[in-house]
Amino acid sequence: MSDLMTTAREFANVLDAGDSSREPEAAREFVESITFASADEITAMLREILAKDWMGLPPWARNLAYRLACLQRPSDAELLREAASDLLAFGPDWDAQAAILKEAATGCEDPLR
């Protein structure tokens, strides 16, 4: 199991337990771990954590994870659409960014665009 998966699980467990005294440290460890993770590690972590508990990570952590993965794979249409869908799940604040990701995904698939 990757370090990212371990820290993400710990972060999710701390949040689920409502342990506010441990939350800042767990969040810091999550951020440190995800900062240098590969896109494969990030997407694997997201898919596992979110399959277990769709709200297992707060929106800011999901946004960060998808953003870092998309920066590493700007031409991965499937990833861009997945990130856009996740943004749309959290209200209108992120709709414009989701539209940009969807447009980028479409551009990745259409060589004439």
Rosetta blueprint (number, residue, H / E / L):
1 M L
2 S L
3 D H
4 L H
5 M H
6 T H
7 T H
8 A H
9 R H
10 E H
11 F H
12 A H
13 N H
14 V H
15 L H
16 D H
17 A H
18 G L
19 D L
20 S L
21 S L
22 R L
23 E H
24 P H
25 E H
26 A H
27 A H
28 R H
29 E H
30 F H
31 V H
32 E H
33 S H
34 I H
35 T H
36 F L
37 A L
38 S L
39 A H
40 D H
41 E H
42 I H
43 T H
44 A H
45 M H
46 L H
47 R H
48 E H
49 I H
50 L H
51 A H
52 K H
53 D L
54 W L
55 M L
56 G L
57 L L
58 P L
59 P H
60 W H
61 A H
62 R H
63 N H
64 L H
65 A H
66 Y H
67 R H
68 L H
69 A H
70 C H
71 L H
72 Q H
73 R L
74 P L
75 S L
76 D L
77 A H
78 E H
79 L H
80 L H
81 R H
82 E H
83 A H
84 A H
85 S H
86 D H
87 L H
88 L H
89 A L
90 F L
91 G L
92 P H
93 D H
94 W H
95 D H
96 A H
97 Q H
98 A H
99 A H
100 I H
101 L H
102 K H
103 E H
104 A H
105 A H
106 T H
107 G H
108 C H
109 E H
110 D L
111 P L
112 L L
113 R L
